[in-house]
């Protein structure tokens, strides 16, 4: 599984963040094995540093499943970590639903 991480200009993308995200995704998505070929992570701060607000951090995850259309989910939260956790949970439910329909 290839994992690509993208951040906007308001979120500092460094190697530590990349390693944490990769470990989190690999641990949570390992049960799907080779069915997932690629995951793209897009982190953004909707209000930027100039404005303050709740739930302004956004994580968009796009998973590409072998032989299927990509699945995309997003989650907004107060912190980047919470946004990532919420998006990962949504992605796992979406993958389970998609693969479950194929099994039927």
C-alpha positions in Angstrom: 0.0 0.0 0.0 1.4 3.4 -1.0 0.6 6.3 1.3 0.9 9.8 0.1 0.5 12.8 2.4 -0.4 16.3 1.4 -0.8 19.4 3.5 -1.9 22.9 2.8 0.3 25.9 3.6 -1.2 26.3 7.1 -0.2 22.8 8.3 3.4 22.0 8.7 4.1 18.7 7.0 7.3 17.1 8.4 8.8 13.7 8.5 7.5 13.0 12.0 3.9 13.7 11.0 4.4 11.5 7.9 5.7 8.6 10.0 2.9 8.9 12.5 0.2 9.0 9.7 1.8 6.1 7.9 1.9 4.0 11.0 -1.7 4.8 11.9 -3.0 4.0 8.5 -1.0 0.8 8.1 -2.2 -0.4 11.6 -5.8 0.3 10.9 -5.9 -0.8 7.2 -3.7 -3.9 7.4 -6.7 -6.2 7.6 -7.7 -5.3 4.1 -4.3 -6.6 2.8 -3.6 -6.1 -0.9 -7.2 -4.8 -1.6 -6.0 -1.3 -1.0 -3.3 -0.1 -3.4 -2.9 3.5 -2.4 -4.1 6.0 0.2 -3.9 9.7 -0.2 -4.1 12.0 2.9 -5.0 15.7 2.5 -4.7 17.8 5.7 -5.9 21.4 5.7 -6.8 24.2 8.1 -10.0 25.7 6.7 -9.7 29.0 8.6 -5.9 29.3 8.3 -3.8 30.9 11.0 -5.6 34.2 10.7 -9.0 33.1 12.0 -10.0 31.0 15.0 -12.9 28.6 15.0 -14.0 25.2 16.1 -13.7 22.2 13.8 -11.5 24.0 11.3 -9.0 21.2 10.8 -9.9 18.8 7.9 -8.6 15.4 6.9 -9.6 14.0 3.5 -8.7 10.4 2.9 -8.9 8.8 -0.6 -8.4 5.1 -0.8 -7.9 3.3 -4.1 -9.1 -0.3 -4.0 -7.8 -2.7 -6.6 -10.2 -2.9 -9.5 -12.7 -0.4 -8.0 -13.4 3.3 -8.0 -11.6 5.3 -5.3 -13.3 5.9 -2.0 -13.1 9.4 -0.4 -14.1 10.5 3.1 -13.4 13.6 5.1 -13.7 14.7 8.7 -13.5 18.1 10.4 -12.4 18.6 14.0 -10.7 21.0 16.4 -7.3 19.3 16.0 -5.5 17.6 13.2 -5.2 14.4 15.2 -8.9 14.3 15.9 -9.6 15.0 12.2 -7.3 12.1 11.1 -8.9 9.7 13.6 -12.4 10.6 12.5 -11.5 10.2 8.8 -9.8 6.8 9.4 -12.9 5.5 11.2 -15.1 6.7 8.3 -12.8 5.2 5.7 -12.8 1.8 7.4 -16.6 1.8 7.5 -16.8 2.8 3.9 -14.3 0.1 2.9 -16.2 -2.5 4.9 -19.5 -1.5 3.2 -18.0 -1.6 -0.3 -16.3 -4.9 0.2 -19.3 -6.3 1.9 -21.5 -5.5 -1.1 -19.0 -7.2 -3.4 -19.2 -10.4 -1.3 -22.9 -10.5 -1.7 
